[in-house]
Amino acid sequence: MRLNELRPSPGSRRPRLRVGRGGSAGQGKTCGRGVKGQRARKGGYHKVGFEGGQMPLQRRLPKVGFRSKLKATRAEVRLHELALLPDEIIDLAALKRAGLVAVRAERAKVVLSGELKRAVTLKGIAATKGARAAIAAVGGKLED
């Protein structure tokens, strides 16, 4: 079999429906558009979701959930990601430079995930109880 010999399987592609070619063709006169009205006219259609002026469904339904504006300003750093930084003293600016937190982040928190093998000093960065213990275990410390 060659690429130029490929054909769709028989019956999978139906011929295009030719409308307005007489009553015996099955789609004559009004061409399946019914009688009068906006949908019967040429170009007489509207945007998706339009319900003829009635309040559309997507606007009738209530908004769901809560999206916190603070979320964009908070960041989470895993313990093993601190090991990737060459700095001994790690602050928010160092995390931003390394690309570990978003540029818009105002606060960061270290969580216990992975392990840390060297001592680091965290300045102005919060840490969970487990992460705090893991940092202290390798000789690191937290400063405010």
C-alpha positions as protocol buffer text, in pm:
chain_id: "A"
residue {
  index: 1
  type: MET
  ca { x: 0 y: 0 z: 0 }
}
residue {
  index: 2
  type: ARG
  ca { x: 123 y: 346 z: -90 }
}
residue {
  index: 3
  type: LEU
  ca { x: 21 y: 693 z: 28 }
}
residue {
  index: 4
  type: ASN
  ca { x: -130 y: 776 z: -310 }
}
residue {
  index: 5
  type: GLU
  ca { x: -342 y: 458 z: -290 }
}
residue {
  index: 6
  type: LEU
  ca { x: -508 y: 549 z: 42 }
}
residue {
  index: 7
  type: ARG
  ca { x: -885 y: 592 z: 16 }
}
residue {
  index: 8
  type: PRO
  ca { x: -1155 y: 640 z: 278 }
}
residue {
  index: 9
  type: SER
  ca { x: -1349 y: 322 z: 351 }
}
residue {
  index: 10
  type: PRO
  ca { x: -1661 y: 276 z: 136 }
}
residue {
  index: 11
  type: GLY
  ca { x: -1965 y: 455 z: 274 }
}
residue {
  index: 12
  type: SER
  ca { x: -1768 y: 666 z: 524 }
}
residue {
  index: 13
  type: ARG
  ca { x: -1788 y: 985 z: 317 }
}
residue {
  index: 14
  type: ARG
  ca { x: -2134 y: 1086 z: 210 }
}
residue {
  index: 15
  type: PRO
  ca { x: -2178 y: 1321 z: -87 }
}
residue {
  index: 16
  type: ARG
  ca { x: -2250 y: 1688 z: -17 }
}
residue {
  index: 17
  type: LEU
  ca { x: -2623 y: 1763 z: 18 }
}
residue {
  index: 18
  type: ARG
  ca { x: -2733 y: 1979 z: -276 }
}
residue {
  index: 19
  type: VAL
  ca { x: -3019 y: 2194 z: -150 }
}
residue {
  index: 20
  type: GLY
  ca { x: -3273 y: 2385 z: -358 }
}
residue {
  index: 21
  type: ARG
  ca { x: -3274 y: 2140 z: -650 }
}
residue {
  index: 22
  type: GLY
  ca { x: -3642 y: 2048 z: -657 }
}
residue {
  index: 23
  type: GLY
  ca { x: -3892 y: 1865 z: -437 }
}
residue {
  index: 24
  type: SER
  ca { x: -3786 y: 1518 z: -548 }
}
residue {
  index: 25
  type: ALA
  ca { x: -3432 y: 1582 z: -423 }
}
residue {
  index: 26
  type: GLY
  ca { x: -3565 y: 1605 z: -67 }
}
residue {
  index: 27
  type: GLN
  ca { x: -3435 y: 1955 z: 8 }
}
residue {
  index: 28
  type: GLY
  ca { x: -3620 y: 2172 z: -240 }
}
residue {
  index: 29
  type: LYS
  ca { x: -3793 y: 2511 z: -204 }
}
residue {
  index: 30
  type: THR
  ca { x: -3705 y: 2616 z: 154 }
}
residue {
  index: 31
  type: CYS
  ca { x: -3395 y: 2391 z: 156 }
}
residue {
  index: 32
  type: GLY
  ca { x: -3462 y: 2250 z: 503 }
}
residue {
  index: 33
  type: ARG
  ca { x: -3473 y: 2594 z: 668 }
}
residue {
  index: 34
  type: GLY
  ca { x: -3845 y: 2591 z: 745 }
}
residue {
  index: 35
  type: VAL
  ca { x: -4072 y: 2888 z: 673 }
}
residue {
  index: 36
  type: LYS
  ca { x: -3973 y: 3250 z: 751 }
}
residue {
  index: 37
  type: GLY
  ca { x: -3791 y: 3365 z: 1063 }
}
residue {
  index: 38
  type: GLN
  ca { x: -3435 y: 3466 z: 1137 }
}
residue {
  index: 39
  type: ARG
  ca { x: -3288 y: 3122 z: 1071 }
}
residue {
  index: 40
  type: ALA
  ca { x: -3449 y: 3107 z: 729 }
}
residue {
  index: 41
  type: ARG
  ca { x: -3276 y: 3424 z: 608 }
}
residue {
  index: 42
  type: LYS
  ca { x: -2941 y: 3453 z: 441 }
}
residue {
  index: 43
  type: GLY
  ca { x: -2687 y: 3571 z: 697 }
}
residue {
  index: 44
  type: GLY
  ca { x: -2960 y: 3573 z: 959 }
}
residue {
  index: 45
  type: TYR
  ca { x: -2779 y: 3405 z: 1241 }
}
residue {
  index: 46
  type: HIS
  ca { x: -2624 y: 3523 z: 1568 }
}
residue {
  index: 47
  type: LYS
  ca { x: -2349 y: 3459 z: 1815 }
}
residue {
  index: 48
  type: VAL
  ca { x: -2312 y: 3135 z: 2008 }
}
residue {
  index: 49
  type: GLY
  ca { x: -2538 y: 3127 z: 2312 }
}
residue {
  index: 50
  type: PHE
  ca { x: -2774 y: 3396 z: 2180 }
}
residue {
  index: 51
  type: GLU
  ca { x: -3134 y: 3318 z: 2274 }
}
residue {
  index: 52
  type: GLY
  ca { x: -3324 y: 3583 z: 2081 }
}
residue {
  index: 53
  type: GLY
  ca { x: -3285 y: 3850 z: 2345 }
}
residue {
  index: 54
  type: GLN
  ca { x: -3380 y: 3624 z: 2636 }
}
residue {
  index: 55
  type: MET
  ca { x: -3114 y: 3623 z: 2909 }
}
residue {
  index: 56
  type: PRO
  ca { x: -2867 y: 3354 z: 2792 }
}
residue {
  index: 57
  type: LEU
  ca { x: -2812 y: 3042 z: 2998 }
}
residue {
  index: 58
  type: GLN
  ca { x: -2449 y: 3126 z: 3080 }
}
residue {
  index: 59
  type: ARG
  ca { x: -2568 y: 3455 z: 3234 }
}
residue {
  index: 60
  type: ARG
  ca { x: -2869 y: 3305 z: 3413 }
}
residue {
  index: 61
  type: LEU
  ca { x: -2657 y: 3055 z: 3604 }
}
residue {
  index: 62
  type: PRO
  ca { x: -2479 y: 3173 z: 3919 }
}
residue {
  index: 63
  type: LYS
  ca { x: -2104 y: 3213 z: 3943 }
}
residue {
  index: 64
  type: VAL
  ca { x: -1943 y: 2922 z: 4124 }
}
residue {
  index: 65
  type: GLY
  ca { x: -1646 y: 2914 z: 4357 }
}
residue {
  index: 66
  type: PHE
  ca { x: -1407 y: 3165 z: 4497 }
}
residue {
  index: 67
  type: ARG
  ca { x: -1087 y: 3286 z: 4334 }
}
residue {
  index: 68
  type: SER
  ca { x: -851 y: 3447 z: 4577 }
}
residue {
  index: 69
  type: LYS
  ca { x: -663 y: 3757 z: 4464 }
}
residue {
  index: 70
  type: LEU
  ca { x: -397 y: 3679 z: 4724 }
}
residue {
  index: 71
  type: LYS
  ca { x: -306 y: 3353 z: 4549 }
}
residue {
  index: 72
  type: ALA
  ca { x: -98 y: 3536 z: 4289 }
}
residue {
  index: 73
  type: THR
  ca { x: 116 y: 3696 z: 4560 }
}
residue {
  index: 74
  type: ARG
  ca { x: 193 y: 3377 z: 4755 }
}
residue {
  index: 75
  type: ALA
  ca { x: 442 y: 3106 z: 4660 }
}
residue {
  index: 76
  type: GLU
  ca { x: 544 y: 2763 z: 4783 }
}
residue {
  index: 77
  type: VAL
  ca { x: 899 y: 2626 z: 4763 }
}
residue {
  index: 78
  type: ARG
  ca { x: 992 y: 2263 z: 4819 }
}
residue {
  index: 79
  type: LEU
  ca { x: 1281 y: 2175 z: 5044 }
}
residue {
  index: 80
  type: HIS
  ca { x: 1479 y: 1996 z: 4772 }
}
residue {
  index: 81
  type: GLU
  ca { x: 1454 y: 2307 z: 4551 }
}
residue {
  index: 82
  type: LEU
  ca { x: 1655 y: 2505 z: 4807 }
}
residue {
  index: 83
  type: ALA
  ca { x: 1945 y: 2269 z: 4742 }
}
residue {
  index: 84
  type: LEU
  ca { x: 1956 y: 2390 z: 4379 }
}
residue {
  index: 85
  type: LEU
  ca { x: 2046 y: 2744 z: 4487 }
}
residue {
  index: 86
  type: PRO
  ca { x: 2418 y: 2825 z: 4520 }
}
residue {
  index: 87
  type: ASP
  ca { x: 2355 y: 3094 z: 4787 }
}
residue {
  index: 88
  type: GLU
  ca { x: 2407 y: 3033 z: 5159 }
}
residue {
  index: 89
  type: ILE
  ca { x: 2159 y: 3305 z: 5257 }
}
residue {
  index: 90
  type: ILE
  ca { x: 1829 y: 3260 z: 5073 }
}
residue {
  index: 91
  type: ASP
  ca { x: 1571 y: 3537 z: 5057 }
}
residue {
  index: 92
  type: LEU
  ca { x: 1273 y: 3614 z: 4833 }
}
residue {
  index: 93
  type: ALA
  ca { x: 1491 y: 3796 z: 4577 }
}
residue {
  index: 94
  type: ALA
  ca { x: 1718 y: 3490 z: 4544 }
}
residue {
  index: 95
  type: LEU
  ca { x: 1417 y: 3265 z: 4487 }
}
residue {
  index: 96
  type: LYS
  ca { x: 1286 y: 3502 z: 4219 }
}
residue {
  index: 97
  type: ARG
  ca { x: 1626 y: 3516 z: 4046 }
}
residue {
  index: 98
  type: ALA
  ca { x: 1639 y: 3136 z: 4037 }
}
residue {
  index: 99
  type: GLY
  ca { x: 1286 y: 3121 z: 3896 }
}
residue {
  index: 100
  type: LEU
  ca { x: 1154 y: 2912 z: 4184 }
}
residue {
  index: 101
  type: VAL
  ca { x: 878 y: 3161 z: 4266 }
}
residue {
  index: 102
  type: ALA
  ca { x: 676 y: 3398 z: 4048 }
}
residue {
  index: 103
  type: VAL
  ca { x: 798 y: 3755 z: 4001 }
}
residue {
  index: 104
  type: ARG
  ca { x: 471 y: 3887 z: 4152 }
}
residue {
  index: 105
  type: ALA
  ca { x: 517 y: 3682 z: 4471 }
}
residue {
  index: 106
  type: GLU
  ca { x: 529 y: 3884 z: 4792 }
}
residue {
  index: 107
  type: ARG
  ca { x: 567 y: 3594 z: 5034 }
}
residue {
  index: 108
  type: ALA
  ca { x: 711 y: 3246 z: 5011 }
}
residue {
  index: 109
  type: LYS
  ca { x: 690 y: 2939 z: 5233 }
}
residue {
  index: 110
  type: VAL
  ca { x: 916 y: 2634 z: 5236 }
}
residue {
  index: 111
  type: VAL
  ca { x: 736 y: 2300 z: 5262 }
}
residue {
  index: 112
  type: LEU
  ca { x: 882 y: 1962 z: 5354 }
}
residue {
  index: 113
  type: SER
  ca { x: 924 y: 1779 z: 5023 }
}
residue {
  index: 114
  type: GLY
  ca { x: 1250 y: 1605 z: 4941 }
}
residue {
  index: 115
  type: GLU
  ca { x: 1562 y: 1656 z: 5148 }
}
residue {
  index: 116
  type: LEU
  ca { x: 1827 y: 1918 z: 5211 }
}
residue {
  index: 117
  type: LYS
  ca { x: 2192 y: 1812 z: 5246 }
}
residue {
  index: 118
  type: ARG
  ca { x: 2361 y: 2145 z: 5326 }
}
residue {
  index: 119
  type: ALA
  ca { x: 2305 y: 2424 z: 5575 }
}
residue {
  index: 120
  type: VAL
  ca { x: 2119 y: 2729 z: 5447 }
}
residue {
  index: 121
  type: THR
  ca { x: 1991 y: 3044 z: 5614 }
}
residue {
  index: 122
  type: LEU
  ca { x: 1639 y: 3155 z: 5521 }
}
residue {
  index: 123
  type: LYS
  ca { x: 1576 y: 3528 z: 5549 }
}
residue {
  index: 124
  type: GLY
  ca { x: 1218 y: 3655 z: 5546 }
}
residue {
  index: 125
  type: ILE
  ca { x: 1080 y: 3324 z: 5425 }
}
residue {
  index: 126
  type: ALA
  ca { x: 831 y: 3117 z: 5623 }
}
residue {
  index: 127
  type: ALA
  ca { x: 860 y: 2741 z: 5666 }
}
residue {
  index: 128
  type: THR
  ca { x: 632 y: 2463 z: 5779 }
}
residue {
  index: 129
  type: LYS
  ca { x: 703 y: 2279 z: 6103 }
}
residue {
  index: 130
  type: GLY
  ca { x: 851 y: 1979 z: 5918 }
}
residue {
  index: 131
  type: ALA
  ca { x: 1064 y: 2193 z: 5686 }
}
residue {
  index: 132
  type: ARG
  ca { x: 1189 y: 2396 z: 5984 }
}
residue {
  index: 133
  type: ALA
  ca { x: 1301 y: 2075 z: 6158 }
}
residue {
  index: 134
  type: ALA
  ca { x: 1470 y: 1945 z: 5842 }
}
residue {
  index: 135
  type: ILE
  ca { x: 1662 y: 2273 z: 5793 }
}
residue {
  index: 136
  type: ALA
  ca { x: 1773 y: 2272 z: 6157 }
}
residue {
  index: 137
  type: ALA
  ca { x: 1882 y: 1907 z: 6129 }
}
residue {
  index: 138
  type: VAL
  ca { x: 2147 y: 1994 z: 5866 }
}
residue {
  index: 139
  type: GLY
  ca { x: 2265 y: 2302 z: 6059 }
}
residue {
  index: 140
  type: GLY
  ca { x: 2060 y: 2569 z: 5883 }
}
residue {
  index: 141
  type: LYS
  ca { x: 1851 y: 2841 z: 6042 }
}
residue {
  index: 142
  type: LEU
  ca { x: 1560 y: 3078 z: 5984 }
}
residue {
  index: 143
  type: GLU
  ca { x: 1579 y: 3454 z: 6029 }
}
residue {
  index: 144
  type: ASP
  ca { x: 1296 y: 3707 z: 6014 }
}
